[in-house]
Amino acid sequence: MRPRLALALVALASAAFLGQSGCPPPPEPYRCAGGAPSGLIRAERGAQTTGRYLVVFRTRAAATRYSAGLRAQAVLDVAGQTAIAASLNVADARALAVRPDVQFVQEETVKSILCQEHGPAADVIEGGAVLPWGKDRVDQRAPPLDGVYAPQGTGAGAIVCVVDTGVDPQHPVLKDRLVAYHSVVGGDGVDGHGHGTHVSATAVSARYGVAPGADLYSCQALAANGTGDDSTVIACINWCVEQIAQAHKLGAINMSLGGPVSV
């Protein structure tokens, strides 16, 4: 049995400032009507899809039986249930969704790095350097902001696992904190975009990190163009959970990414 974990799915304070011009507001959270999701869940209108569906089964045995016939392209753990990603047409997806050993079927959508903007006059200055509004807000609950970043805790003994575009393992502010990095998109886990390295530094860098004493793990769910999909994000969450469990530490999983609503 896995040890109990304290997991948080968080977007770090300075990673994004949504709602200003150019950045769409985040979607409303999905709410299941009457309990667990069921049936066929189609992507919202206008969403970019991958042509695949996630089929969530009631048992692992059922997933194993269906995998070969559906030519499963990924096998994933979804909240304790087994899912497979497969290329299906709508008719086949609808037929699968009503089978008794299937919990639900969801159309897969594209995920990407978050739009980033600072609000007008949102940043403050510390020693001539720009201190992001969100970072100054981390260590201070009550305004006005003082322009100083001095967090009370360090996160020592915990893990931050960043799900993003990867990480630069040689970056001077990260290489001493980085424990492991991994890719589920066919790469080597090294950041080809820059966003994942930026988010990792926001998390654990010595001077301005939210948790400068935490161990850094990185999972590459988004390619060098900043995009991935539901399957790659879930696969990275699975990897992060495994790493945190094996280390027997508290952990937080950071995903500074977004896209259409997904169950």
N, C-alpha and C positions, 0 to 999 in steps of 0.2 A: 504494500500500500504506500502511496506517495506521502511524504511528510507534508504537514499543513504548511501552506505558503501564504505570505502576505503579499499579494500581487496588486499592483495598481497600474491601470492603463491610463497614462498621463500624457498630456502635451505640456512640455516645459514652458515656464512662464514667458520666456522671451522668444519662443519659437514662432509665434504668429500673433498678429493683431488683426482680427477679422472685423468686417463691418464697415471699413472705410471704403472710399471710392476705389474701384478696381478689384476688390476682394468680395466675393459673394458671401452672404451670411451662412453659417452652418445650417444644415437641414435639421428639421425637428427630429428628435429621437424616435426610433421605431417602437411602437407599443403593441404587443400582442393582444388581440381581443379574445378574452376568455381563456387565457393560459398559453401553452406552448404553441409555436407556429405549426401549421399543417398545410397540406395541399401544395399547389404550385404558386410560387411567389415570383411574379414577373418584375423586371427592372422598371424603375420609374421612367416616365416619358422623357425622352431626350438623353437618357443615360448612355454612355459608351459601354458596350458589352463586348465580351470576348468570343461569343459563339459557343460557350460551354455552360453547363449547369452543375451546380453542387447538389448532389443527392445525399441527404442525411438519413442514415438507417437507424432503426431502433436497436439493432444488435450488431456487433462486429462480425458475427457469423453470416448475417445477411449481406453485409458489405462484401465479404469474401466471395460469397456465391455469385454476386452480380458483377464483380470487378472485371473478370475476363470478358464476359459478354458485352459489357459496356465500353471495353477498351479504356479502362480508367487511366487518366493521365496524371492523377495525383490521389493519394490516400491521406486523409487528414483527420485529426481529432478535433471535434467541435463540441466544446462544453461536455466532454465525457462520452460523446457519441461519435461513431465513425462515419465519415463522409468521403465520397469520391467525386472527383471532377471529371466530367465526360462531355464530349461533343455530341449534342442531341438536337433534334428538331423539336419544335413546340409540341407536336402531337405525341412524340415519344416521352417528352418530359411530363406532359399532362397525364399520360397513362401510368407512368412510374409513380407519380405523386399520390395516386389513390390505392396503391398496393399496401396491404396490411403491414408489411415489414419495413415500409418507408415512412419516416417521420414527416419530412417535407422535401421539396425540390425548389431550389432558388436559382434564378438566372444570374450568372456571374458578371460582375462589372469591373471596370478599370479603376484602379486607385492611383493617386499621384501625390507628390509633395504639396504641402499647403501653400496657398497664396500668402505672401508675407508683406505686410506693410506696417509701419509705425504710424500711430495717430498723429495728427498735427500738434507740434510742440510737445510731443509725448516724451522725448528723450531728455535726459539731464546730463550734466557734465561732471565728471570726476577727474581731477588732475589733468584737464585738457582732453580727456578721452570721452567719447560718447558712451554713456551707460544706458542701455535700453530701458524703457519704461517698465517692462515686465520684470526685468532683473532687479531693479530697485524696489519693486513691489514685493518681491519674494521675502525680503527681510524686514518689511515694514508694513503693518496692517493699516495704520491710520495716516491719511494725507495731512499736510503736504509732504511730498517726497523730499528726502534730505540729500539726494545725490550721492549717497554713500552705500556701497554694497558690503555688508558685514554680517553674513549669516551666522546663526547661533549653533547650527549643527553641521557636521561634515559628511554624514552618511557612511562613516567608517564601519566596515563589517557587513555592508549591504552590497547588492548588485544592481546596476542600471543596465538593462538590455535595450539597445536602441534598434528599432526596426525601421530601416530607411534605405538609402542608396549605398550603404556600406561605410567604410571608415578608412582613413589614411593611417596605416599602422606605424608610419614613421613620423607622424606629426609630433613636434616637440612637446606640445602640451598634453598629448594623449598616450604616447608610447609607454609611459611608466604606469598608466592606469589600465591599459588594455590587456585583458586576460585571454579572450578568444574572439575570433570573428569567423563568419560563415556566410555562405550564399545559397539561396534556393532558386536563383534565376540563371544558373549556368555559369556564373562568374567565380572569382576567387575571393570575393568579399571585400576587395579593395575598391574604394570609392572612386567612381569615374565621373561623378557629377559635382560633388562638393557639399551637398545638403546634409548628407549623413554625418560627415565630419564636423560640420557646423553645429548640428544638434548634439553630437557627442561632446563637443567642447562646452556647449551650454550646460550639459549635464555634469561633467566631472573635471573640467579644467581647474587648475590650482587656484587661480586668482578670481575668476568669475563663475566658476561652476556652482550649480545648485547643490551638488553633493560631491565636493572635491575629494573626499576620502573614500568614495565608493569604487568598487571594481567595475570596469566597463566591459560589456559584451556587446557585439554588434552582429546583426543579421541583415543581410542584403536581400530585401524583398522587392526593391524598385531598381530598374535598370539604369544605365547611364543617362537615359533621357528623362528620368524622374518618374517613370510610370511602372506599375505592376498590376496585380489583380487580386481578387478575393483569395484565390488559392495561395498565392505567394505570401500574402500577409498572414493568413492562417498558419501556413507552414512555418513561418518565422516565429509566430507566437508559440507554436508547439515546441520549437527548438529552444526558445528562451525559457519556457517553463521547465524543460528537461535540464537545462544548465543550472537554473536556480535550485531545482530539487537536488541535483547531484552535489551541489556545493553546500547544501544544508544552511542556506542563508536567506535573509529577507531579500526581496527583490521588487523592482519596479520595471515594467515594460513601457517604453516610450514609443509612441507612434505619432510623429508630426506629419501626418498624411491624411488624405481625405478622399471623398468620392460619393457616389450615390449611396443612399441608405441601404444597409445590408443587415439581415437578421443575425 
